[in-house]
Amino acid sequence: MKIILFISVVLLICLQYSLILANKKMLAAIVKPGLFRHIMCRNNVYPRSSVQRFPVPDAVVFWTVNYEEYCPPCYTAAHIGGQSWADAPLPNEQTSEPHWNHNDGLVNRVSFHGDYQIKDGLPQNPIGRTGLCGRGLLGRWGPNHAADPIVTRWKRNENGEIVRHKDSGKNILQMVAIQRSDNKLWAIPGGMVDPGENVSVTLKREFTEEALNFDDKGHMVEEFFKQGGVHVYSGYVDDFRNTDNAWMETTALNFHDEDGTKVGQLQLEAGDDATNVRWTDINANLKLHANHADIVGEVVAKRNAHW
């Protein structure tokens, strides 16, 4: 009898492990390896509220895994109601039915991870459970699209020579980082893509508003961004504001000032939603908002810089 019980337990453990592996394979198919995190939006109190998320252990993140006890609270911040940049409190209260998984007029409701599911009239987070339904602090049901300009330069000494790291021997890369006003974490100076707006316009606007806060060097910034950036990432962001029905996605491009004579020499000044701004050395110990450090790591790899 004990042997049968032991074998049953072993088989159950093997089955659970197989399900976890299957879920990881499914995740790898929709999310770029190395850039996925789904931690900030689970098992905590939702920001700027007293709403506690329903517990979501790692083993039951995916919707394909049965979680009968799952009963998340619903929360949408009151101040979002009536805002021009936000959807109606519930999709059925809008003037027209949302066109999920399509460009809905000027609103982009397409996810970088393919078609998301619609359940009970609401879009379902393509990565998995967050412990909270509703929209929280986000303006749109479904994907909320942002753009993140990663502006970099080489670190230089007082003689203008590029500084190499003493251990790796590789050049040290610096990036413009802003300190967010909402959670005080350092981050890429990005922002939301306005309805109908081209991502390239968002990238330049957000960098100027958050990291420069002035227009007297507008021509230089215009020329710098006109050169185009290197695409780094498009996809899900492990943002603390994500819910089961609304989530952040971003497009990140690297704009590099190779000789440091363009934006690399401008005086930075925090503006808009930033409380501080600085040129920051990039390395493996860099702590940033959401999964920004993983995205910046992609830039390091492309530039063959120190990490």
Summary of the structure (lengths in Angstrom):
residues: 307
radius of gyration: 21.8
end to end distance: 55.7
largest distance: 82.1
contacts: 933
relative contact order: 0.17
helix: 25%
strand: 24%
